[in-house]
Amino acid sequence: MKALRDRILAEGQNLGSGILKIDSLLNHQIYPELMMEMGHEMARRFEGTKIDRILTAEISGIAPALTTGMVLGVPVVYARKLKPITMAGPVYLETAPSHTKGGEVNLLVSAEFLHAGENVLIIDDFLATGKTILALARMVKSAKSNLIGIGVVVEKTFEGGRAQVLKAGYACPIEALAVIISMDNGQIIFAD
């Protein structure tokens, strides 16, 4: 997606160690028009697929999941990192390492929002090592829902996340709006 790639090149920062800072367009500030364009593009990539709901992780996955959900007309569920006192009853709990925060983070979804037999599309901000996506996929599996696709804003292929997801047995379509193949020497290199 050219508009996204252009914005990443103009405003993104390669902080080294595979960390891409795109706070000005996804992780802290959001350009609503660009986010809507991303939602339309993600929906286009999964058109023809029956989707009952979208699952994401808070906080940076919410905006792209929401705009995709708006276009598709389906609800969006996000995994919380902290359990609020209002989350009663059974929950799906998974942990995933945080690349930017360091350490493990909990991801929790109330069982009332993931239903057996439903088709779930995962949308998130990044696919890097694949560990957050895998945690979300395990929730879908635990709920006896069907994982029908994974969409991410940015994929960093050099971290091997796609291979990890496929190796874990989640053989569903994986779509990325921007694919970065290298961040060596302070650069940001996209796939063609």
SEFIKE-699234 format. One record per residue (C-alpha): residue number from 1; residue in one letter; x, y, z negated. Coordinates in pm, whole numbers, plus 50000, padded with zeros to 5 digits. Layout:
(rec NUM 'a' (X Y Z))
...
//
This chain:
(rec 1 'm' (50000 50000 50000))
(rec 2 'k' (50186 50302 50134))
(rec 3 'a' (50038 50569 49903))
(rec 4 'l' (50137 50366 49598))
(rec 5 'r' (50487 50294 49729))
(rec 6 'd' (50540 50662 49812))
(rec 7 'r' (50428 50767 49465))
(rec 8 'i' (50657 50509 49300))
(rec 9 'l' (50953 50636 49503))
(rec 10 'a' (50870 50998 49422))
(rec 11 'e' (50795 50959 49051))
(rec 12 'g' (50917 50616 48935))
(rec 13 'q' (51236 50570 48742))
(rec 14 'n' (51460 50266 48742))
(rec 15 'l' (51568 50243 48376))
(rec 16 'g' (51789 49939 48434))
(rec 17 's' (51740 49581 48311))
(rec 18 'g' (51446 49546 48550))
(rec 19 'i' (51239 49814 48379))
(rec 20 'l' (51045 50043 48613))
(rec 21 'k' (50901 50351 48447))
(rec 22 'i' (50586 50460 48628))
(rec 23 'd' (50424 50641 48337))
(rec 24 's' (50325 50932 48560))
(rec 25 'l' (50092 50716 48772))
(rec 26 'l' (49988 50410 48573))
(rec 27 'n' (50117 50367 48220))
(rec 28 'h' (50050 50709 48067))
(rec 29 'q' (49899 50937 48329))
(rec 30 'i' (49658 50830 48605))
(rec 31 'y' (49580 50987 48941))
(rec 32 'p' (49208 50901 48975))
(rec 33 'e' (49207 50916 49356))
(rec 34 'l' (49508 50685 49384))
(rec 35 'm' (49356 50450 49126))
(rec 36 'm' (49030 50434 49322))
(rec 37 'e' (49226 50366 49640))
(rec 38 'm' (49401 50081 49460))
(rec 39 'g' (49064 49945 49342))
(rec 40 'h' (48929 49950 49698))
(rec 41 'e' (49241 49780 49832))
(rec 42 'm' (49237 49511 49563))
(rec 43 'a' (48866 49446 49628))
(rec 44 'r' (48939 49423 50002))
(rec 45 'r' (49209 49164 49941))
(rec 46 'f' (48966 48943 49750))
(rec 47 'e' (48660 49003 49969))
(rec 48 'g' (48463 48691 50046))
(rec 49 't' (48555 48542 49707))
(rec 50 'k' (48277 48501 49451))
(rec 51 'i' (48391 48692 49143))
(rec 52 'd' (48185 48705 48823))
(rec 53 'r' (48420 48914 48611))
(rec 54 'i' (48768 49060 48593))
(rec 55 'l' (49013 48996 48308))
(rec 56 't' (49306 49222 48224))
(rec 57 'a' (49533 49316 47933))
(rec 58 'e' (49520 49646 47750))
(rec 59 'i' (49624 49912 47813))
(rec 60 's' (49787 49958 48152))
(rec 61 'g' (49579 49691 48323))
(rec 62 'i' (49249 49858 48238))
(rec 63 'a' (49251 50135 48501))
(rec 64 'p' (49325 49914 48806))
(rec 65 'a' (49089 49645 48675))
(rec 66 'l' (48815 49902 48619))
(rec 67 't' (48837 50054 48966))
(rec 68 't' (48843 49707 49122))
(rec 69 'g' (48542 49611 48910))
(rec 70 'm' (48360 49926 49019))
(rec 71 'v' (48411 49840 49386))
(rec 72 'l' (48314 49474 49336))
(rec 73 'g' (48027 49552 49098))
(rec 74 'v' (48145 49310 48827))
(rec 75 'p' (48221 49356 48456))
(rec 76 'v' (48577 49403 48334))
(rec 77 'v' (48702 49234 48016))
(rec 78 'y' (49030 49333 47861))
(rec 79 'a' (49242 49139 47617))
(rec 80 'r' (49301 49341 47303))
(rec 81 'k' (49640 49351 47132))
(rec 82 'l' (49494 49407 46786))
(rec 83 'k' (49177 49245 46654))
(rec 84 'p' (48923 49509 46552))
(rec 85 'i' (48688 49438 46261))
(rec 86 't' (48403 49436 46514))
(rec 87 'm' (48544 49128 46690))
(rec 88 'a' (48361 48853 46505))
(rec 89 'g' (48317 48494 46605))
(rec 90 'p' (48545 48278 46815))
(rec 91 'v' (48825 48440 47013))
(rec 92 'y' (49077 48330 47269))
(rec 93 'l' (49425 48416 47141))
(rec 94 'e' (49746 48397 47340))
(rec 95 't' (50086 48558 47293))
(rec 96 'a' (50318 48702 47554))
(rec 97 'p' (50652 48877 47534))
(rec 98 's' (50646 49249 47604))
(rec 99 'h' (50917 49359 47844))
(rec 100 't' (50892 49723 47738))
(rec 101 'k' (50801 49690 47369))
(rec 102 'g' (51032 49401 47285))
(rec 103 'g' (50900 49101 47093))
(rec 104 'e' (50574 48913 47126))
(rec 105 'v' (50231 49072 47153))
(rec 106 'n' (49899 48908 47079))
(rec 107 'l' (49625 48909 47342))
(rec 108 'l' (49272 48847 47215))
(rec 109 'v' (48942 48815 47398))
(rec 110 's' (48611 48749 47228))
(rec 111 'a' (48463 48421 47351))
(rec 112 'e' (48134 48601 47421))
(rec 113 'f' (48295 48771 47722))
(rec 114 'l' (48446 48467 47901))
(rec 115 'h' (48192 48203 48004))
(rec 116 'a' (48233 47846 48121))
(rec 117 'g' (48191 47802 48495))
(rec 118 'e' (48236 48169 48584))
(rec 119 'n' (48484 48285 48847))
(rec 120 'v' (48744 48516 48694))
(rec 121 'l' (48986 48744 48876))
(rec 122 'i' (49289 48861 48676))
(rec 123 'i' (49403 49216 48752))
(rec 124 'd' (49707 49365 48576))
(rec 125 'd' (49967 49636 48619))
(rec 126 'f' (50281 49424 48671))
(rec 127 'l' (50382 49073 48770))
(rec 128 'a' (50741 49041 48650))
(rec 129 't' (50827 48727 48450))
(rec 130 'g' (50466 48612 48472))
(rec 131 'k' (50426 48561 48098))
(rec 132 't' (50138 48805 48047))
(rec 133 'i' (49958 48672 48355))
(rec 134 'l' (50010 48317 48226))
(rec 135 'a' (49865 48412 47885))
(rec 136 'l' (49556 48555 48057))
(rec 137 'a' (49531 48246 48280))
(rec 138 'r' (49542 48020 47973))
(rec 139 'm' (49248 48216 47828))
(rec 140 'v' (49051 48158 48146))
(rec 141 'k' (49132 47787 48127))
(rec 142 's' (49041 47769 47756))
(rec 143 'a' (48704 47927 47836))
(rec 144 'k' (48648 47662 48104))
(rec 145 's' (48616 47945 48356))
(rec 146 'n' (48764 47930 48706))
(rec 147 'l' (49070 48140 48784))
(rec 148 'i' (49007 48241 49145))
(rec 149 'g' (49282 48499 49195))
(rec 150 'i' (49545 48728 49049))
(rec 151 'g' (49596 49087 49157))
(rec 152 'v' (49869 49320 49035))
(rec 153 'v' (49964 49675 49111))
(rec 154 'v' (50341 49604 49121))
(rec 155 'e' (50523 49274 49160))
(rec 156 'k' (50895 49252 49088))
(rec 157 't' (50988 48938 49281))
(rec 158 'f' (51341 48924 49141))
(rec 159 'e' (51200 48831 48797))
(rec 160 'g' (51033 48514 48930))
(rec 161 'g' (50685 48557 48785))
(rec 162 'r' (50496 48431 49090))
(rec 163 'a' (50698 48108 49086))
(rec 164 'q' (50626 48062 48714))
(rec 165 'v' (50252 48107 48766))
(rec 166 'l' (50248 47856 49051))
(rec 167 'k' (50474 47614 48859))
(rec 168 'a' (50226 47623 48569))
(rec 169 'g' (49960 47488 48807))
(rec 170 'y' (49760 47805 48880))
(rec 171 'a' (49737 47763 49256))
(rec 172 'c' (49523 48066 49334))
(rec 173 'p' (49582 48364 49561))
(rec 174 'i' (49821 48623 49415))
(rec 175 'e' (49807 48974 49561))
(rec 176 'a' (50038 49268 49485))
(rec 177 'l' (49981 49623 49608))
(rec 178 'a' (50354 49704 49592))
(rec 179 'v' (50627 49439 49601))
(rec 180 'i' (50972 49531 49471))
(rec 181 'i' (51250 49294 49572))
(rec 182 's' (51542 49469 49404))
(rec 183 'm' (51622 49730 49144))
(rec 184 'd' (52001 49692 49163))
(rec 185 'n' (52227 49996 49139))
(rec 186 'g' (51948 50225 49023))
(rec 187 'q' (51748 50178 49342))
(rec 188 'i' (51389 50067 49400))
(rec 189 'i' (51373 49845 49710))
(rec 190 'f' (51035 49732 49843))
(rec 191 'a' (50958 49426 50054))
(rec 192 'd' (50864 49515 50412))
//
